[in-house]
């Protein structure tokens, strides 16, 4: 398990910036003095501005088994999100159909009959509300590009700091408040239950919900 910093791409992109995948491979190569190419399996992704828990595979066998778990949705992925306002329902399941314009790197909620629509499902729970913001706990059921960001914005509660999907409420320079806080799955080799955690930074707007976040973290152990 590793904790991805914010504003670093998971993989190389058009920006040419150093990516997290390459950083990890270089770290493994030097830390363990491995000759030749280092194997590292990329199993899932986080958007560039999003930080938190990620898992990579160090062998091809583990990568294959973990990828299968991803496809079968047996890996629980939990996020914390700070949104503007409060959802109409304190908890629920959101289902949308999403279309990604790859040229613009923009995702849209469309009708189910759109020729390139992909079904996106998540469930959420409102944990606390403070100063016109709400802290949500989100579980992904599918892994679509920008999924949480688009679904929450479509539901009327865009993420704090998300200029792409909440430009009317957010200001340039604000950091998006979406954090991958927990991954739970069976170890691909040992078959034992494994849970990894990551907590968001103690800064605005996360610090409006410090006690609640710590309480959730302690309950998840």
N, C-alpha and C positions, 0 to 999 in steps of 0.2 A: 504494500500500500504506500502511496506517496500523496503529498498534498500539493496540488497544482496552484501556483501563485496566480493572481489576477493579471489580466492584460498580457499574457503570454500564449501564443497559439499552441495547441496540442501538436499539430503537424505544421510543416513548412507551408507558407502561403505566398501570395503575390507580394506581400510586404517585404519579404526577404529577411525578416527578423528571425533571430535564433528561436527555435521551437522547443517545446518541453520534451518531446520524444527524443530529439537529438541530444539534449542536455542529459537525459537519463542514461542513454547509451554510452555517452562519454564518461559519465560518472561511474557506471558499472565497469567499464574497461579499465579505468585508472584505479578504482578502489580495489578491484580483485585482480588487477594486473593480467587481464585476459588478452591473449594474443589474437590477432585477426579480427574478423567481424564479430560483434556482439549481437546475440539474438535477443529481441524484445518484441513481444506481441502486443499490438495495440488493440484493445478490446472494446473500448467505448470512448466517447469524446465529451469535452465540455467546451462551450463557446469561449472564445478568447477572453472576454471580460469577466468570466465566471471562475471562481476558485473553489477548492475543496478536494474531497477524497476521490482518488482514481486508483484503479488496479491495472497492472500490466502483467503479462505472462513472461516468465524467464525461459520457458521451453516451448517447443512447438506442440508437444502433447498437451500441456496445460492450456495453451492458447486455443487448441481445437475444442477441448472440453468446456472451457469458459465461454467460447463463442456459441457453443450449443446451448449453454445455460442462458445466455443472452437471448437467443432465438426463442427458447421455450419460456422466457420471462420468469425464470426461477431465481433471478438475482433481484433482491429488493433494493431500489435506489430511492433514497430519501433526501429531500432538499429543504432548506429554509429559504423563505422568500419574504421580503418586506415590500408591501404594495401600497399604493395610494388608495385611501378609502377602506371600505369594508365590503366583502362579498355579500350579496343579497341573502344567500344561505350560508350559515356558519361552517358547514361542511358539505361536501358533495363530490360527485364524479362529473368531470367535464369531457365531453366527446365532440371533437371537431374534425373537419376534413381540411387538410393543409396542402397548399401548393407552394413550391419554392421556385422563385425566379432566380436562377443561378447567376445570370448576368448582373443583377442588382444585389445579389445575396440578401434577398428579402423574402419573407414567408408570409403568405396570406391565408386567411380562413375563407374557404370557398364551399360551394355546394357539393354534396356527395357525388353528383354525377359529373363533376369536372373531370376531364380526361386524365389529368395528372394528379388528382387528389389522393392523399394518403391519410388513412384514419389515424387520429391521435387521441389517446385516452390518458387521463391522469385523475387522481383523487386528491383532495386537499382538506385540510382542517384549519380553521382559524384559531390560533393559540392565544392571541392577545391583541388589543387595539390601544394605541396611544398616539395622541397628537395627530389625528387624521391619517395615521398609518396603521397597517395591520401586519402581524407576523403570521405567516402561513407555514404549515408543514405539508409538503407535497410529495406524493409517490408517483413515479412514472410507471405507466403500464406499457407504453410504447416509447420508442427512442427517435422521434422525428427532430429534424433540424429546427432549432429555436423554439421547440415545442412549448415549454413552460412559459416563455416570454410572450408568445403569440396567444396561447390559450387564456392566460390570465388577463391580458390586455383586451381580448375579445369579450371576456366575461365582465369587463368594466372596471378592473382593478389592475392597471399596469404596474410593473415593477418600478420601485424607486430607482432613479438613475439610468433607466433604459431609454436612451435617446431615439433608438430605432423604432420602438413600439410604444413609446409614451412621450413623444416629443412635446406635446402640449402641456405636460405637467413637469417635465424634467429639464434641467439646465445643463448646458455643455460643461464637461469636466466632472460631473457627478459620477461616482462609481456605482455600477449596477449592483443591486442587493439581491443576488441569487447565489446560494452556497450549497455545494454538494456535501451534506453533513454525514451521511451514513450509507454504507454498502453492506448487505448481508447475503451470504451465499455459502454453499458447501465447498470446502477446499477441493480443487480438482483432482488431487492425488490422495490425500488423507481422508477425504470424504467427511471431515468434521465441520460442524457449523463455524463460520468465521464472520466476524463483524468488524468493520473498520470505521473509525469516526474522524471527523474534522469539524472544528468550530470556527465560525466566522470571526473576523477581527473585532476587537472591542472599540469600535468607532461608529460615528453616526451613519445610518440610523440604527445599526445593530444594537448600540448601547441603550436604546430605548427599551430593549427587551432582554437585558442581560440575565436577570434572574430566571425568566421563563426558558431561555435557551439553555442555561445551565441545568435547570430542572429536567428538561427533555433529554439532555445528554446523560444525566445520571440515571434516568428511567430506562434508557436504551441499553445500558451496560448489562 
